[in-house]
Amino acid sequence: MRKGLIAALLMLPFAAVPSTAGILDVPPFQGNDTGGIIAWSPAIAHTYRDIAAAHCATWYKAARITSVHRRYGDYVSFECHFPPGYDPRRWMVYGPPVRALH
């Protein structure tokens, strides 16, 4: 009886883990070709624009930040759109335009 109780107590943590595995996990980033969300944390306070821009650049689009909620559990949301003057035929032949910083 005592061995069975000890075995059950030792197995209890392993039985409880799968039921709570997905509840507290916050994905740091989710997105597709139309936009996405980035989980807020102080670590991304100065880089969330770069993260969104890098994601949208994979589809040759520009990023526009739509909302920023600076609280844990909330998200920075953004959308991907074609930049003004986008001409797919010209970009296929000549590549994306080179922008100069003034």
Backbone as XML, in Angstrom:
<?xml version="1.0"?>
<chain id="A" units="angstrom">
  <residue number="1" name="MET">
    <atom name="N" x="0.835" y="-1.190" z="0.000"/>
    <atom name="CA" x="0.000" y="0.000" z="0.000"/>
    <atom name="C" x="0.879" y="1.253" z="0.000"/>
  </residue>
  <residue number="2" name="ARG">
    <atom name="N" x="1.906" y="1.240" z="0.842"/>
    <atom name="CA" x="2.786" y="2.397" z="0.968"/>
    <atom name="C" x="3.582" y="2.627" z="-0.327"/>
  </residue>
  <residue number="3" name="LYS">
    <atom name="N" x="4.050" y="1.548" z="-0.986"/>
    <atom name="CA" x="4.793" y="1.679" z="-2.233"/>
    <atom name="C" x="3.906" y="2.241" z="-3.341"/>
  </residue>
  <residue number="4" name="GLY">
    <atom name="N" x="2.657" y="1.824" z="-3.377"/>
    <atom name="CA" x="1.724" y="2.327" z="-4.388"/>
    <atom name="C" x="1.446" y="3.810" z="-4.199"/>
  </residue>
  <residue number="5" name="LEU">
    <atom name="N" x="1.320" y="4.249" z="-2.936"/>
    <atom name="CA" x="1.083" y="5.660" z="-2.648"/>
    <atom name="C" x="2.294" y="6.505" z="-3.023"/>
  </residue>
  <residue number="6" name="ILE">
    <atom name="N" x="3.479" y="6.017" z="-2.727"/>
    <atom name="CA" x="4.696" y="6.741" z="-3.084"/>
    <atom name="C" x="4.843" y="6.824" z="-4.600"/>
  </residue>
  <residue number="7" name="ALA">
    <atom name="N" x="4.543" y="5.741" z="-5.297"/>
    <atom name="CA" x="4.634" y="5.745" z="-6.760"/>
    <atom name="C" x="3.627" y="6.727" z="-7.357"/>
  </residue>
  <residue number="8" name="ALA">
    <atom name="N" x="2.422" y="6.760" z="-6.787"/>
    <atom name="CA" x="1.408" y="7.691" z="-7.290"/>
    <atom name="C" x="1.821" y="9.140" z="-7.038"/>
  </residue>
  <residue number="9" name="LEU">
    <atom name="N" x="2.402" y="9.427" z="-5.882"/>
    <atom name="CA" x="2.853" y="10.785" z="-5.587"/>
    <atom name="C" x="4.013" y="11.208" z="-6.488"/>
  </residue>
  <residue number="10" name="LEU">
    <atom name="N" x="4.885" y="10.268" z="-6.829"/>
    <atom name="CA" x="5.993" y="10.597" z="-7.712"/>
    <atom name="C" x="5.529" y="10.838" z="-9.156"/>
  </residue>
  <residue number="11" name="MET">
    <atom name="N" x="4.452" y="10.202" z="-9.572"/>
    <atom name="CA" x="3.953" y="10.350" z="-10.935"/>
    <atom name="C" x="3.005" y="11.550" z="-11.080"/>
  </residue>
  <residue number="12" name="LEU">
    <atom name="N" x="2.535" y="12.111" z="-9.990"/>
    <atom name="CA" x="1.586" y="13.216" z="-10.041"/>
    <atom name="C" x="2.102" y="14.431" z="-10.808"/>
  </residue>
  <residue number="13" name="PRO">
    <atom name="N" x="3.338" y="14.903" z="-10.615"/>
    <atom name="CA" x="3.797" y="16.060" z="-11.404"/>
    <atom name="C" x="3.809" y="15.794" z="-12.907"/>
  </residue>
  <residue number="14" name="PHE">
    <atom name="N" x="4.132" y="14.578" z="-13.318"/>
    <atom name="CA" x="4.165" y="14.263" z="-14.746"/>
    <atom name="C" x="2.762" y="14.199" z="-15.338"/>
  </residue>
  <residue number="15" name="ALA">
    <atom name="N" x="1.789" y="13.826" z="-14.556"/>
    <atom name="CA" x="0.408" y="13.758" z="-15.038"/>
    <atom name="C" x="-0.215" y="15.149" z="-15.133"/>
  </residue>
  <residue number="16" name="ALA">
    <atom name="N" x="0.248" y="16.087" z="-14.321"/>
    <atom name="CA" x="-0.355" y="17.421" z="-14.300"/>
    <atom name="C" x="0.235" y="18.351" z="-15.353"/>
  </residue>
  <residue number="17" name="VAL">
    <atom name="N" x="1.405" y="18.089" z="-15.859"/>
    <atom name="CA" x="2.068" y="18.997" z="-16.796"/>
    <atom name="C" x="1.317" y="19.146" z="-18.121"/>
  </residue>
  <residue number="18" name="PRO">
    <atom name="N" x="0.891" y="18.083" z="-18.802"/>
    <atom name="CA" x="0.254" y="18.290" z="-20.107"/>
    <atom name="C" x="-1.051" y="19.075" z="-20.050"/>
  </residue>
  <residue number="19" name="SER">
    <atom name="N" x="-1.757" y="19.033" z="-18.961"/>
    <atom name="CA" x="-3.036" y="19.743" z="-18.905"/>
    <atom name="C" x="-2.858" y="21.254" z="-18.825"/>
  </residue>
  <residue number="20" name="THR">
    <atom name="N" x="-1.714" y="21.730" z="-18.367"/>
    <atom name="CA" x="-1.490" y="23.173" z="-18.266"/>
    <atom name="C" x="-0.405" y="23.662" z="-19.220"/>
  </residue>
  <residue number="21" name="ALA">
    <atom name="N" x="0.050" y="22.830" z="-20.129"/>
    <atom name="CA" x="1.178" y="23.208" z="-20.970"/>
    <atom name="C" x="0.853" y="24.371" z="-21.895"/>
  </residue>
  <residue number="22" name="GLY">
    <atom name="N" x="-0.349" y="24.466" z="-22.435"/>
    <atom name="CA" x="-0.648" y="25.511" z="-23.392"/>
    <atom name="C" x="-1.348" y="26.724" z="-22.832"/>
  </residue>
  <residue number="23" name="ILE">
    <atom name="N" x="-1.715" y="26.715" z="-21.582"/>
    <atom name="CA" x="-2.501" y="27.818" z="-21.032"/>
    <atom name="C" x="-1.657" y="29.058" z="-20.809"/>
  </residue>
  <residue number="24" name="LEU">
    <atom name="N" x="-0.465" y="28.927" z="-20.279"/>
    <atom name="CA" x="0.346" y="30.079" z="-19.923"/>
    <atom name="C" x="1.338" y="30.476" z="-21.002"/>
  </residue>
  <residue number="25" name="ASP">
    <atom name="N" x="1.426" y="29.703" z="-22.080"/>
    <atom name="CA" x="2.380" y="30.019" z="-23.136"/>
    <atom name="C" x="1.835" y="31.150" z="-23.998"/>
  </residue>
  <residue number="26" name="VAL">
    <atom name="N" x="2.613" y="32.208" z="-24.147"/>
    <atom name="CA" x="2.259" y="33.321" z="-25.020"/>
    <atom name="C" x="3.213" y="33.281" z="-26.194"/>
  </residue>
  <residue number="27" name="PRO">
    <atom name="N" x="2.701" y="33.070" z="-27.419"/>
    <atom name="CA" x="3.619" y="33.050" z="-28.548"/>
    <atom name="C" x="4.231" y="34.428" z="-28.753"/>
  </residue>
  <residue number="28" name="PRO">
    <atom name="N" x="5.540" y="34.532" z="-28.944"/>
    <atom name="CA" x="6.173" y="35.842" z="-29.053"/>
    <atom name="C" x="5.830" y="36.568" z="-30.340"/>
  </residue>
  <residue number="29" name="PHE">
    <atom name="N" x="5.450" y="35.816" z="-31.378"/>
    <atom name="CA" x="5.207" y="36.449" z="-32.664"/>
    <atom name="C" x="4.309" y="35.560" z="-33.506"/>
  </residue>
  <residue number="30" name="GLN">
    <atom name="N" x="3.330" y="36.152" z="-34.171"/>
    <atom name="CA" x="2.501" y="35.445" z="-35.138"/>
    <atom name="C" x="2.216" y="36.392" z="-36.284"/>
  </residue>
  <residue number="31" name="GLY">
    <atom name="N" x="2.253" y="35.888" z="-37.501"/>
    <atom name="CA" x="1.975" y="36.762" z="-38.620"/>
    <atom name="C" x="1.854" y="36.020" z="-39.926"/>
  </residue>
  <residue number="32" name="ASN">
    <atom name="N" x="1.363" y="36.733" z="-40.934"/>
    <atom name="CA" x="1.291" y="36.225" z="-42.296"/>
    <atom name="C" x="1.522" y="37.395" z="-43.244"/>
  </residue>
  <residue number="33" name="ASP">
    <atom name="N" x="1.092" y="37.280" z="-44.508"/>
    <atom name="CA" x="1.396" y="38.327" z="-45.479"/>
    <atom name="C" x="0.555" y="39.587" z="-45.314"/>
  </residue>
  <residue number="34" name="THR">
    <atom name="N" x="-0.470" y="39.561" z="-44.488"/>
    <atom name="CA" x="-1.296" y="40.749" z="-44.282"/>
    <atom name="C" x="-0.977" y="41.486" z="-42.993"/>
  </residue>
  <residue number="35" name="GLY">
    <atom name="N" x="-0.201" y="40.889" z="-42.099"/>
    <atom name="CA" x="0.149" y="41.541" z="-40.846"/>
    <atom name="C" x="0.439" y="40.526" z="-39.765"/>
  </residue>
  <residue number="36" name="GLY">
    <atom name="N" x="0.364" y="40.977" z="-38.506"/>
    <atom name="CA" x="0.625" y="40.066" z="-37.411"/>
    <atom name="C" x="0.611" y="40.756" z="-36.076"/>
  </residue>
  <residue number="37" name="ILE">
    <atom name="N" x="1.001" y="39.998" z="-35.045"/>
    <atom name="CA" x="1.054" y="40.506" z="-33.686"/>
    <atom name="C" x="2.374" y="40.079" z="-33.047"/>
  </residue>
  <residue number="38" name="ILE">
    <atom name="N" x="2.865" y="40.923" z="-32.155"/>
    <atom name="CA" x="4.092" y="40.662" z="-31.404"/>
    <atom name="C" x="3.743" y="40.799" z="-29.923"/>
  </residue>
  <residue number="39" name="ALA">
    <atom name="N" x="4.062" y="39.803" z="-29.120"/>
    <atom name="CA" x="3.780" y="39.863" z="-27.684"/>
    <atom name="C" x="4.624" y="40.967" z="-27.053"/>
  </residue>
  <residue number="40" name="TRP">
    <atom name="N" x="3.989" y="41.797" z="-26.236"/>
    <atom name="CA" x="4.683" y="42.932" z="-25.619"/>
    <atom name="C" x="5.539" y="42.473" z="-24.452"/>
  </residue>
  <residue number="41" name="SER">
    <atom name="N" x="6.748" y="42.993" z="-24.381"/>
    <atom name="CA" x="7.625" y="42.879" z="-23.223"/>
    <atom name="C" x="8.581" y="44.066" z="-23.283"/>
  </residue>
  <residue number="42" name="PRO">
    <atom name="N" x="9.146" y="44.481" z="-22.163"/>
    <atom name="CA" x="10.085" y="45.600" z="-22.198"/>
    <atom name="C" x="11.294" y="45.336" z="-23.092"/>
  </residue>
  <residue number="43" name="ALA">
    <atom name="N" x="11.604" y="44.074" z="-23.351"/>
    <atom name="CA" x="12.751" y="43.750" z="-24.189"/>
    <atom name="C" x="12.562" y="44.200" z="-25.639"/>
  </residue>
  <residue number="44" name="ILE">
    <atom name="N" x="11.318" y="44.323" z="-26.098"/>
    <atom name="CA" x="11.076" y="44.737" z="-27.485"/>
    <atom name="C" x="10.610" y="46.183" z="-27.572"/>
  </residue>
  <residue number="45" name="ALA">
    <atom name="N" x="10.740" y="46.939" z="-26.513"/>
    <atom name="CA" x="10.233" y="48.311" z="-26.491"/>
    <atom name="C" x="10.817" y="49.173" z="-27.599"/>
  </residue>
  <residue number="46" name="HIS">
    <atom name="N" x="12.061" y="48.932" z="-27.977"/>
    <atom name="CA" x="12.696" y="49.749" z="-29.004"/>
    <atom name="C" x="12.888" y="49.012" z="-30.324"/>
  </residue>
  <residue number="47" name="THR">
    <atom name="N" x="12.477" y="47.749" z="-30.395"/>
    <atom name="CA" x="12.745" y="46.972" z="-31.612"/>
    <atom name="C" x="11.497" y="46.429" z="-32.285"/>
  </residue>
  <residue number="48" name="TYR">
    <atom name="N" x="10.301" y="46.681" z="-31.758"/>
    <atom name="CA" x="9.120" y="46.074" z="-32.367"/>
    <atom name="C" x="8.885" y="46.580" z="-33.784"/>
  </residue>
  <residue number="49" name="ARG">
    <atom name="N" x="9.274" y="47.811" z="-34.094"/>
    <atom name="CA" x="9.136" y="48.317" z="-35.472"/>
    <atom name="C" x="10.064" y="47.555" z="-36.421"/>
  </residue>
  <residue number="50" name="ASP">
    <atom name="N" x="11.261" y="47.244" z="-35.966"/>
    <atom name="CA" x="12.198" y="46.489" z="-36.799"/>
    <atom name="C" x="11.728" y="45.055" z="-37.012"/>
  </residue>
  <residue number="51" name="ILE">
    <atom name="N" x="11.142" y="44.456" z="-35.975"/>
    <atom name="CA" x="10.618" y="43.100" z="-36.102"/>
    <atom name="C" x="9.500" y="43.063" z="-37.134"/>
  </residue>
  <residue number="52" name="ALA">
    <atom name="N" x="8.587" y="44.026" z="-37.061"/>
    <atom name="CA" x="7.481" y="44.082" z="-38.021"/>
    <atom name="C" x="7.990" y="44.359" z="-39.431"/>
  </residue>
  <residue number="53" name="ALA">
    <atom name="N" x="8.957" y="45.268" z="-39.562"/>
    <atom name="CA" x="9.502" y="45.590" z="-40.885"/>
    <atom name="C" x="10.208" y="44.385" z="-41.503"/>
  </residue>
  <residue number="54" name="ALA">
    <atom name="N" x="10.958" y="43.640" z="-40.714"/>
    <atom name="CA" x="11.650" y="42.460" z="-41.230"/>
    <atom name="C" x="10.658" y="41.389" z="-41.666"/>
  </residue>
  <residue number="55" name="HIS">
    <atom name="N" x="9.570" y="41.245" z="-40.916"/>
    <atom name="CA" x="8.556" y="40.258" z="-41.286"/>
    <atom name="C" x="7.875" y="40.641" z="-42.596"/>
  </residue>
  <residue number="56" name="CYS">
    <atom name="N" x="7.467" y="41.890" z="-42.736"/>
    <atom name="CA" x="6.770" y="42.324" z="-43.950"/>
    <atom name="C" x="7.700" y="42.360" z="-45.157"/>
  </residue>
  <residue number="57" name="ALA">
    <atom name="N" x="8.984" y="42.543" z="-44.937"/>
    <atom name="CA" x="9.933" y="42.591" z="-46.044"/>
    <atom name="C" x="10.048" y="41.254" z="-46.765"/>
  </residue>
  <residue number="58" name="THR">
    <atom name="N" x="9.681" y="40.167" z="-46.110"/>
    <atom name="CA" x="9.730" y="38.873" z="-46.785"/>
    <atom name="C" x="8.725" y="38.803" z="-47.928"/>
  </residue>
  <residue number="59" name="TRP">
    <atom name="N" x="7.704" y="39.635" z="-47.898"/>
    <atom name="CA" x="6.711" y="39.720" z="-48.987"/>
    <atom name="C" x="6.854" y="41.018" z="-49.767"/>
  </residue>
  <residue number="60" name="TYR">
    <atom name="N" x="7.983" y="41.697" z="-49.658"/>
    <atom name="CA" x="8.239" y="42.976" z="-50.327"/>
    <atom name="C" x="7.166" y="44.010" z="-49.989"/>
  </residue>
  <residue number="61" name="LYS">
    <atom name="N" x="6.782" y="44.035" z="-48.733"/>
    <atom name="CA" x="5.777" y="44.980" z="-48.260"/>
    <atom name="C" x="6.370" y="45.839" z="-47.149"/>
  </residue>
  <residue number="62" name="ALA">
    <atom name="N" x="5.688" y="46.929" z="-46.852"/>
    <atom name="CA" x="6.091" y="47.807" z="-45.757"/>
    <atom name="C" x="5.197" y="47.540" z="-44.554"/>
  </residue>
  <residue number="63" name="ALA">
    <atom name="N" x="5.708" y="47.773" z="-43.353"/>
    <atom name="CA" x="4.947" y="47.531" z="-42.127"/>
    <atom name="C" x="4.349" y="48.833" z="-41.616"/>
  </residue>
  <residue number="64" name="ARG">
    <atom name="N" x="3.138" y="48.728" z="-41.088"/>
    <atom name="CA" x="2.475" y="49.865" z="-40.437"/>
    <atom name="C" x="1.986" y="49.369" z="-39.074"/>
  </residue>
  <residue number="65" name="ILE">
    <atom name="N" x="2.483" y="49.984" z="-38.008"/>
    <atom name="CA" x="2.059" y="49.629" z="-36.660"/>
    <atom name="C" x="0.649" y="50.168" z="-36.458"/>
  </residue>
  <residue number="66" name="THR">
    <atom name="N" x="-0.274" y="49.306" z="-36.044"/>
    <atom name="CA" x="-1.662" y="49.735" z="-35.862"/>
    <atom name="C" x="-2.030" y="49.959" z="-34.404"/>
  </residue>
  <residue number="67" name="SER">
    <atom name="N" x="-1.436" y="49.204" z="-33.486"/>
    <atom name="CA" x="-1.711" y="49.451" z="-32.070"/>
    <atom name="C" x="-0.578" y="48.908" z="-31.216"/>
  </residue>
  <residue number="68" name="VAL">
    <atom name="N" x="-0.342" y="49.603" z="-30.104"/>
    <atom name="CA" x="0.678" y="49.196" z="-29.143"/>
    <atom name="C" x="0.051" y="49.248" z="-27.766"/>
  </residue>
  <residue number="69" name="HIS">
    <atom name="N" x="-0.012" y="48.103" z="-27.095"/>
    <atom name="CA" x="-0.496" y="48.042" z="-25.717"/>
    <atom name="C" x="0.685" y="47.636" z="-24.855"/>
  </residue>
  <residue number="70" name="ARG">
    <atom name="N" x="1.170" y="48.542" z="-24.049"/>
    <atom name="CA" x="2.381" y="48.306" z="-23.256"/>
    <atom name="C" x="2.052" y="47.648" z="-21.921"/>
  </residue>
  <residue number="71" name="ARG">
    <atom name="N" x="1.513" y="46.435" z="-21.985"/>
    <atom name="CA" x="1.224" y="45.631" z="-20.799"/>
    <atom name="C" x="1.521" y="44.183" z="-21.118"/>
  </residue>
  <residue number="72" name="TYR">
    <atom name="N" x="2.006" y="43.440" z="-20.112"/>
    <atom name="CA" x="2.233" y="42.016" z="-20.311"/>
    <atom name="C" x="0.917" y="41.345" z="-20.651"/>
  </residue>
  <residue number="73" name="GLY">
    <atom name="N" x="0.959" y="40.434" z="-21.600"/>
    <atom name="CA" x="-0.235" y="39.729" z="-22.042"/>
    <atom name="C" x="-0.919" y="40.408" z="-23.221"/>
  </residue>
  <residue number="74" name="ASP">
    <atom name="N" x="-0.536" y="41.634" z="-23.543"/>
    <atom name="CA" x="-1.091" y="42.338" z="-24.693"/>
    <atom name="C" x="-0.087" y="42.281" z="-25.844"/>
  </residue>
  <residue number="75" name="TYR">
    <atom name="N" x="-0.505" y="42.829" z="-26.963"/>
    <atom name="CA" x="0.279" y="42.684" z="-28.180"/>
    <atom name="C" x="0.497" y="44.015" z="-28.880"/>
  </residue>
  <residue number="76" name="VAL">
    <atom name="N" x="1.523" y="44.047" z="-29.714"/>
    <atom name="CA" x="1.743" y="45.100" z="-30.693"/>
    <atom name="C" x="1.229" y="44.523" z="-32.003"/>
  </residue>
  <residue number="77" name="SER">
    <atom name="N" x="0.265" y="45.177" z="-32.627"/>
    <atom name="CA" x="-0.259" y="44.660" z="-33.885"/>
    <atom name="C" x="0.214" y="45.529" z="-35.040"/>
  </residue>
  <residue number="78" name="PHE">
    <atom name="N" x="0.379" y="44.900" z="-36.191"/>
    <atom name="CA" x="0.849" y="45.613" z="-37.371"/>
    <atom name="C" x="0.220" y="45.011" z="-38.614"/>
  </residue>
  <residue number="79" name="GLU">
    <atom name="N" x="0.228" y="45.786" z="-39.674"/>
    <atom name="CA" x="-0.261" y="45.289" z="-40.953"/>
    <atom name="C" x="0.823" y="45.496" z="-42.005"/>
  </residue>
  <residue number="80" name="CYS">
    <atom name="N" x="0.812" y="44.636" z="-43.005"/>
    <atom name="CA" x="1.751" y="44.719" z="-44.109"/>
    <atom name="C" x="1.005" y="45.252" z="-45.330"/>
  </residue>
  <residue number="81" name="HIS">
    <atom name="N" x="1.592" y="46.221" z="-45.997"/>
    <atom name="CA" x="0.955" y="46.786" z="-47.184"/>
    <atom name="C" x="2.027" y="47.118" z="-48.211"/>
  </residue>
  <residue number="82" name="PHE">
    <atom name="N" x="1.591" y="47.227" z="-49.462"/>
    <atom name="CA" x="2.533" y="47.616" z="-50.502"/>
    <atom name="C" x="2.841" y="49.100" z="-50.362"/>
  </residue>
  <residue number="83" name="PRO">
    <atom name="N" x="4.088" y="49.476" z="-50.502"/>
    <atom name="CA" x="4.456" y="50.887" z="-50.355"/>
    <atom name="C" x="3.879" y="51.728" z="-51.498"/>
  </residue>
  <residue number="84" name="PRO">
    <atom name="N" x="3.734" y="53.032" z="-51.307"/>
    <atom name="CA" x="3.228" y="53.888" z="-52.378"/>
    <atom name="C" x="4.141" y="53.818" z="-53.602"/>
  </residue>
  <residue number="85" name="GLY">
    <atom name="N" x="3.539" y="53.788" z="-54.764"/>
    <atom name="CA" x="4.313" y="53.705" z="-55.989"/>
    <atom name="C" x="4.778" y="52.303" z="-56.343"/>
  </residue>
  <residue number="86" name="TYR">
    <atom name="N" x="4.220" y="51.290" z="-55.696"/>
    <atom name="CA" x="4.634" y="49.917" z="-55.957"/>
    <atom name="C" x="4.187" y="49.502" z="-57.353"/>
  </residue>
  <residue number="87" name="ASP">
    <atom name="N" x="5.115" y="49.028" z="-58.154"/>
    <atom name="CA" x="4.835" y="48.526" z="-59.490"/>
    <atom name="C" x="5.492" y="47.155" z="-59.602"/>
  </residue>
  <residue number="88" name="PRO">
    <atom name="N" x="4.707" y="46.070" z="-59.543"/>
    <atom name="CA" x="5.319" y="44.743" z="-59.509"/>
    <atom name="C" x="6.162" y="44.426" z="-60.739"/>
  </residue>
  <residue number="89" name="ARG">
    <atom name="N" x="5.769" y="44.903" z="-61.912"/>
    <atom name="CA" x="6.547" y="44.613" z="-63.111"/>
    <atom name="C" x="7.907" y="45.300" z="-63.055"/>
  </residue>
  <residue number="90" name="ARG">
    <atom name="N" x="7.931" y="46.547" z="-62.626"/>
    <atom name="CA" x="9.192" y="47.274" z="-62.523"/>
    <atom name="C" x="10.091" y="46.634" z="-61.471"/>
  </residue>
  <residue number="91" name="TRP">
    <atom name="N" x="9.513" y="46.199" z="-60.346"/>
    <atom name="CA" x="10.312" y="45.579" z="-59.301"/>
    <atom name="C" x="10.888" y="44.250" z="-59.762"/>
  </residue>
  <residue number="92" name="MET">
    <atom name="N" x="10.160" y="43.511" z="-60.610"/>
    <atom name="CA" x="10.677" y="42.229" z="-61.105"/>
    <atom name="C" x="11.884" y="42.453" z="-62.014"/>
  </residue>
  <residue number="93" name="VAL">
    <atom name="N" x="11.864" y="43.530" z="-62.791"/>
    <atom name="CA" x="12.952" y="43.794" z="-63.727"/>
    <atom name="C" x="14.123" y="44.478" z="-63.036"/>
  </residue>
  <residue number="94" name="TYR">
    <atom name="N" x="13.848" y="45.550" z="-62.283"/>
    <atom name="CA" x="14.911" y="46.379" z="-61.725"/>
    <atom name="C" x="15.177" y="46.144" z="-60.242"/>
  </residue>
  <residue number="95" name="GLY">
    <atom name="N" x="14.286" y="45.467" z="-59.563"/>
    <atom name="CA" x="14.430" y="45.268" z="-58.126"/>
    <atom name="C" x="13.764" y="46.403" z="-57.367"/>
  </residue>
  <residue number="96" name="PRO">
    <atom name="N" x="13.659" y="46.282" z="-56.046"/>
    <atom name="CA" x="13.023" y="47.342" z="-55.263"/>
    <atom name="C" x="13.828" y="48.636" z="-55.333"/>
  </residue>
  <residue number="97" name="PRO">
    <atom name="N" x="13.154" y="49.774" z="-55.201"/>
    <atom name="CA" x="13.866" y="51.042" z="-55.289"/>
    <atom name="C" x="14.828" y="51.224" z="-54.119"/>
  </residue>
  <residue number="98" name="VAL">
    <atom name="N" x="15.917" y="51.910" z="-54.387"/>
    <atom name="CA" x="16.898" y="52.229" z="-53.350"/>
    <atom name="C" x="16.490" y="53.543" z="-52.724"/>
  </residue>
  <residue number="99" name="ARG">
    <atom name="N" x="16.313" y="53.556" z="-51.429"/>
    <atom name="CA" x="15.881" y="54.773" z="-50.745"/>
    <atom name="C" x="17.076" y="55.396" z="-50.053"/>
  </residue>
  <residue number="100" name="ALA">
    <atom name="N" x="17.246" y="56.681" z="-50.244"/>
    <atom name="CA" x="18.345" y="57.405" z="-49.626"/>
    <atom name="C" x="17.862" y="58.048" z="-48.332"/>
  </residue>
  <residue number="101" name="LEU">
    <atom name="N" x="18.682" y="58.024" z="-47.332"/>
    <atom name="CA" x="18.361" y="58.684" z="-46.078"/>
    <atom name="C" x="18.826" y="60.123" z="-46.149"/>
  </residue>
  <residue number="102" name="HIS">
    <atom name="N" x="17.971" y="61.045" z="-45.803"/>
    <atom name="CA" x="18.317" y="62.473" z="-45.859"/>
    <atom name="C" x="18.745" y="62.960" z="-44.518"/>
  </residue>
</chain>
